[in-house]
C-alpha cells in the first residue's frame, strides 16, 4: 500500500479505479515557419478564427455548466479573445512563424509574465496555457486532450486541472478528484466543493499511481491510498451510511442552545439561486455579479442587468440577498474596464477600485440592482469588493444612497479593512468577510500554489485574529455610534461568505468569534447545520478562543476537531 497526504477540500470517502488526465497536446516544433503557400495575412486570419471558435465553444459549455463552473468557463472564454495574446501571436506570424508556433510562444510569454506578477495573475497563467492548447488544436483540426471517458466511475488524478476542464467535471463519472498541485482555495478546489465531489489537492507524488489501480480517497482527512483493504472498505461503507444524514438542510440554522445563525448560499446567477432555494438556504450571502459581465466585450445594458438580478431576487422573495458589485480585475479582466498592462494586478485596480479609473460603470450597476429590487420582494443588500479604507466605504455608501439602495456594505478581504472595521462600519450597514482573499493577503501566499497550501489555510491563527478584530470593531462601533450615541446602537452584521464557512469545524469557530451569518456553497449547508446544532454559543466561543491562541493552523484545527465529537459521528 502506498499512502499520499494532501489537503482535503471536500468531504467523502470512495474507492475506485484511477484514471489519469491525458498528456497535454504536443508542442509545435520550435522554429516552425509558415508554409510557402500561406501568406501572413491568411495565417493571422486563421489564428483569429481558431481563437473565436475556442471562445464560442467555451461559452457554449458555460451555458450548460452550473455555478462556479459557469463563471470559470466564461472567464476562460474571455481569455481566448485577449488582445494582448492575439496581438503577440500575430506579430510572430508577420515575422514568418507558423500560427501554431506563434500562439504557443505568445501564450508562453504571457503566462510567464503572469507568473512573475504572482497572486491572482499567476493563477490566470494556467488559463492562458489551456487556451493556447485549444487554439493549436483548432488550427490542427484535432480534439483537445480532455477528461477521460470511462464506462465506469473513476477517480481522476492529475498534476492540476485547467479551469475549463474542472468546470466540466461530471460527478456521475468522476467520483473523486486528486491533484498533486493546486491549493485549498484554487479554482479546482472551489469547483469540487460546488459539485460535492470528494477531493484532495497538493498530494505530492500521487501521479505515480498506476492507471486503473484501485485507490481509496478520504476527502475529509486529505489522504489517498492504493491497495485499499478491509479497513478502507469499511470506512467507505460507514460514510455511505452516514452521508444520507448530510443531504438535507431544513432551512433553520441554529446552535444547541437555540441561538439563531442564518445559513446562506453563494450563487452566481438565477439558476444557482433556484437550486439554493431548493436546498433551503435562508437567503443569499453572496451574489457574484460577474456572470453578467464576463465574456462580454462591452458593458451589459441596464435592461440586461435588471433581468439578470431579478432572476435571483425572485428565487428568494422575502429573504435577504447580498449582492457583490462587479469584482473585475486581477483574475477577471474585462476589456472595457480593466488594464491588462498593470504591473501587479492582484494589488492593482480591481473590485471597487475600478471606480477610480472608469467612473460610471459602478453607478450604472447600482441603478440596475435598485430597479431589479423595486420589482421584486427580496431584501436587497449591496456590498463592494476590495475596499481598504473608511473613506472608500463612505464613497460607496453615497453611491448606494444615490441609487436608492438602503443597505450598503463592504467586503473585508484585506487586513486594513479588518483592522479598521469600526470606522468602516461608521459608513456602511454591514461587512462580509471574504476569507479566500483575506487569507491570501494576510499570509502573502498564492492560493493556487501547492507548496504554499499550508500557508493558504483559513485556520491560520493570524487569519482568525483578523476575523476577531473585524467583529471587535463592529462591537466598538455600536458602543460609540456617532449617530445614536454611546451604548445605543445595535451591533452591525458581520458575515462570512468565503470558503471557510463551508468547513463545519471552522464554522463553529467563526460563530464563536462573533460572526452573525455564514454563506457557502449550497452543498455544504446540511453538514454545517448538523455540526452547529451540537454546540452552544458558549462552547463555540471557548473553541474559538483556543483556535486563535494556537501556534499554527494545524494545531488550531486539531484542538477544535478534538472537541467536536459530531464530526466523527457524521464522518466529517
TIPA-271358 format. One record per residue (C-alpha): x, y, z; residue in three letters. Coordinates in steps of 0.25 Angstrom, whole numbers, plus 5000, padded with zeros to 4 digits. Layout:
! residues N
XYZALA/...
END
This chain:
! residues 572
500050005000UNK/500550144997UNK/500050265004UNK/499950405000UNK/499550525008UNK/499050655003UNK/497950755006UNK/496550715007UNK/495650815001UNK/494250735001UNK/493750625010UNK/493550485005UNK/494150345005UNK/494150264992UNK/494950144985UNK/495050144970UNK/496050114959UNK/497050224956UNK/496950304943UNK/498050404939UNK/497850534931UNK/498350504917UNK/499650564913UNK/499650704908UNK/499550744893UNK/500950734886UNK/501750854885UNK/501850914871UNK/503350894867UNK/504251014871UNK/504551094859UNK/503351044851UNK/503151144839UNK/501951184830UNK/501651094819UNK/502151164806UNK/500751164800UNK/500251234812UNK/500251384814UNK/500451444828UNK/499051514826UNK/498351374823UNK/499151314835UNK/498751424844UNK/497251414840UNK/497351264842UNK/497851294856UNK/496751394859UNK/495751294854UNK/496251184863UNK/496251274875UNK/494851314872UNK/494451164871UNK/495051134884UNK/494351254891UNK/493051204885UNK/493251064890UNK/493551104904UNK/492351204904UNK/491451084900UNK/492051004911UNK/491751114921UNK/490251114917UNK/490250964921UNK/491050974933UNK/490651024947UNK/491051124958UNK/492551134959UNK/492851054947UNK/492051144938UNK/492851264944UNK/494151194941UNK/493751164927UNK/493251304924UNK/494551364929UNK/495451264921UNK/494651294909UNK/494951444910UNK/496451404911UNK/496351334897UNK/496051474891UNK/497051544899UNK/497651654891UNK/499051644897UNK/499151494894UNK/498651504880UNK/499451634876UNK/500751564881UNK/500451444873UNK/500151524860UNK/501451594862UNK/502151464861UNK/501351424849UNK/501751544842UNK/503151504844UNK/502951374838UNK/502551284849UNK/501451184847UNK/500151214854UNK/500251094863UNK/501651124868UNK/501351274869UNK/500151254878UNK/500951154886UNK/502151254888UNK/501151364891UNK/500451284901UNK/501751244908UNK/502151394909UNK/500851444914UNK/500851324924UNK/502251354929UNK/501851504931UNK/500651464939UNK/501451364948UNK/502451474951UNK/501351564956UNK/500851454965UNK/499551444973UNK/498351444964UNK/499051474951UNK/499951344954UNK/498651274955UNK/498251324941UNK/499451274935UNK/498851134935UNK/497651194927UNK/498651244916UNK/499351114915UNK/498051044913UNK/497551144903UNK/498851134895UNK/498650984894UNK/497250994890UNK/497551094879UNK/498651004874UNK/497650884874UNK/496650974866UNK/497751004856UNK/498150864854UNK/496750814854UNK/496950714865UNK/496250694878UNK/496850754891UNK/497250654902UNK/496150654912UNK/495650574924UNK/495550424921UNK/494250364917UNK/494150234924UNK/492950134925UNK/493150124940UNK/493250234950UNK/494750264953UNK/495650354962UNK/496350454953UNK/497750484956UNK/498550604950UNK/499650694953UNK/498550804953UNK/497450834944UNK/497150954935UNK/495951034940UNK/495150994927UNK/495450844930UNK/495050864945UNK/493750934941UNK/493250824932UNK/493450704942UNK/492350604942UNK/492150554957UNK/491450434952UNK/492750394945UNK/493750454953UNK/493550414967UNK/494750474973UNK/495850574969UNK/497250564973UNK/498350664969UNK/499850674972UNK/499850824971UNK/498850934974UNK/498350984987UNK/497150984996UNK/496651124990UNK/496951094976UNK/495851084965UNK/495950934965UNK/495650924980UNK/494551024979UNK/493850954968UNK/494050824974UNK/493350874986UNK/492150934978UNK/492050794971UNK/492050724985UNK/493250644979UNK/494250574989UNK/495550644986UNK/496950654991UNK/497950754985UNK/499450764987UNK/499650614989UNK/501150614985UNK/501550484977UNK/500150434974UNK/500450434959UNK/501250304961UNK/499950224964UNK/499750134952UNK/498550144942UNK/497350064946UNK/497950034960UNK/496950034972UNK/497050154980UNK/496450204994UNK/496150354995UNK/495750425008UNK/495350565005UNK/495250605019UNK/496550555024UNK/497250595011UNK/497850455009UNK/498050354997UNK/498450214998UNK/498650104988UNK/498249954990UNK/497049984999UNK/496849875009UNK/495749835019UNK/495849965028UNK/495750055015UNK/494549985010UNK/493849985024UNK/494150135024UNK/493450155011UNK/492250075016UNK/492150155028UNK/492250285020UNK/491150245011UNK/490250205023UNK/490450345029UNK/490450425016UNK/488950425015UNK/488950505028UNK/489650615021UNK/488750625009UNK/487650715014UNK/487650855021UNK/486350885028UNK/486551035026UNK/486851075040UNK/488251105045UNK/488351105060UNK/489251055071UNK/488950955082UNK/488451065091UNK/487551125081UNK/488451235077UNK/488051265062UNK/489051275052UNK/488551295037UNK/489251195027UNK/489251265013UNK/489751225000UNK/490751274990UNK/490151284976UNK/490551334962UNK/489251354955UNK/487751314954UNK/487951164952UNK/488951154964UNK/487951234973UNK/486751144969UNK/487651024973UNK/488051094986UNK/486551124989UNK/486250974987UNK/487350944997UNK/486651025007UNK/487751135008UNK/487251245017UNK/487651355007UNK/488851394998UNK/490051435005UNK/490851464992UNK/490251484978UNK/491451494969UNK/491051594958UNK/492251554949UNK/491351464942UNK/490651584935UNK/491951634930UNK/492951524927UNK/493151484913UNK/492551624908UNK/493351724900UNK/492451834905UNK/491751874918UNK/490351804918UNK/489151894917UNK/488351944928UNK/487151844924UNK/488051724923UNK/488651754937UNK/487251774943UNK/486751644937UNK/487951564942UNK/487851614956UNK/486351604956UNK/486451454954UNK/487251434967UNK/486351534975UNK/485051454971UNK/485651324976UNK/485851384990UNK/484551464991UNK/484451515006UNK/485951475009UNK/487251555009UNK/488051554996UNK/489451614997UNK/489951664984UNK/491451684982UNK/491751784971UNK/492651754960UNK/493951694964UNK/494651714952UNK/496151724950UNK/497351624954UNK/496751484950UNK/495551544944UNK/495951644934UNK/494951724925UNK/495351794913UNK/494451914915UNK/494851934930UNK/496251874934UNK/497651904929UNK/498351774925UNK/499751844925UNK/499751874940UNK/501051824947UNK/500351764959UNK/498851744956UNK/498651664969UNK/498951784976UNK/498451884966UNK/497151934960UNK/496151824964UNK/494751824970UNK/494351954976UNK/495652024971UNK/495152014956UNK/494252134960UNK/495552214961UNK/495952194946UNK/494652164940UNK/493552244947UNK/492152214944UNK/492152064942UNK/491852044957UNK/490752154958UNK/490052084946UNK/490151954952UNK/489552004965UNK/488452064957UNK/488151934951UNK/488151864964UNK/487251964970UNK/486251954959UNK/486251804960UNK/486051814975UNK/484851904973UNK/484151804964UNK/484451684974UNK/484151644988UNK/485551614993UNK/486251695004UNK/487451744995UNK/488751775002UNK/489951824993UNK/491451814996UNK/492651864989UNK/493951774988UNK/495351814990UNK/495051935000UNK/496251965009UNK/495852095016UNK/494752165023UNK/494752275012UNK/494552175001UNK/493352115009UNK/492752255011UNK/492852284996UNK/492252144992UNK/491152175002UNK/490852304996UNK/490752234982UNK/489752144988UNK/488852254994UNK/488852324981UNK/488352194974UNK/487252174985UNK/487952054991UNK/487752065007UNK/488651955012UNK/490151975007UNK/491251895012UNK/492751855008UNK/493551725007UNK/494651705017UNK/495751645008UNK/496951725012UNK/497551735026UNK/497451885026UNK/495951875026UNK/495951765037UNK/496751855046UNK/495951985043UNK/494551915043UNK/494052015054UNK/494252135045UNK/493752065032UNK/492452025040UNK/492252165043UNK/492052185028UNK/491252055024UNK/490251965030UNK/490951825029UNK/492251755025UNK/492551625020UNK/493851545021UNK/494351495008UNK/495251385015UNK/495951335002UNK/496551474999UNK/496751515013UNK/497551385015UNK/498351405003UNK/498751555006UNK/498951525021UNK/499951415018UNK/500551465005UNK/500251334999UNK/499751304985UNK/498551214987UNK/498851134974UNK/500251084978UNK/500250944984UNK/501550974992UNK/500851084999UNK/499551015003UNK/499951005018UNK/500051165018UNK/498851185010UNK/497951125020UNK/496751195027UNK/497151125040UNK/498351215041UNK/498251285055UNK/498651415048UNK/497451405039UNK/496551365051UNK/497151485058UNK/496751575047UNK/495251515047UNK/495351545062UNK/495751685060UNK/494651715050UNK/493651665060UNK/494251745071UNK/494251875062UNK/492751855060UNK/492451845075UNK/493251965077UNK/492552045066UNK/491252005073UNK/491752055086UNK/492252185080UNK/491252215069UNK/491352355065UNK/489952365061UNK/489252295072UNK/490152325084UNK/490852235094UNK/490252095097UNK/489052125088UNK/489352055074UNK/489151905071UNK/490451835066UNK/490451835051UNK/490451705043UNK/491851635041UNK/491651515032UNK/492551415025UNK/492451385010UNK/493751315008UNK/494051165006UNK/494451155021UNK/492951165024UNK/492751025017UNK/493650955027UNK/492750905039UNK/493850915049UNK/494351055045UNK/492851095044UNK/492751075059UNK/494051155061UNK/493451275053UNK/492151275061UNK/493051275073UNK/493751395068UNK/492451465067UNK/492051465052UNK/490551475050UNK/490351395037UNK/491051285029UNK/490951275014UNK/491451155006UNK/491251064994UNK/489851004996UNK/490450864997UNK/491150905010UNK/489850945017UNK/489450815023UNK/490750775029UNK/491050915035UNK/489650925040UNK/489750785047UNK/491050815054UNK/490550955059UNK/489350895065UNK/490350815074UNK/490950935081UNK/490451045090UNK/490951185087UNK/491851185100UNK/492451055095UNK/492751115081UNK/493351235088UNK/494251155096UNK/494751075084UNK/494951205076UNK/495851255087UNK/496651135087UNK/496851135072UNK/497251285072UNK/498251255082UNK/498851135075UNK/500251135070UNK/499951085056UNK/498751055046UNK/498950905049UNK/498950925064UNK/497651015063UNK/496950905054UNK/497350795063UNK/496950865076UNK/495550895071UNK/495350765064UNK/495650685076UNK/494550755084UNK/493550735073UNK/493050585074UNK/491950615064UNK/493050615053UNK/493450475055UNK/491950435057UNK/491650495044UNK/492850445037UNK/493350585035UNK/
END
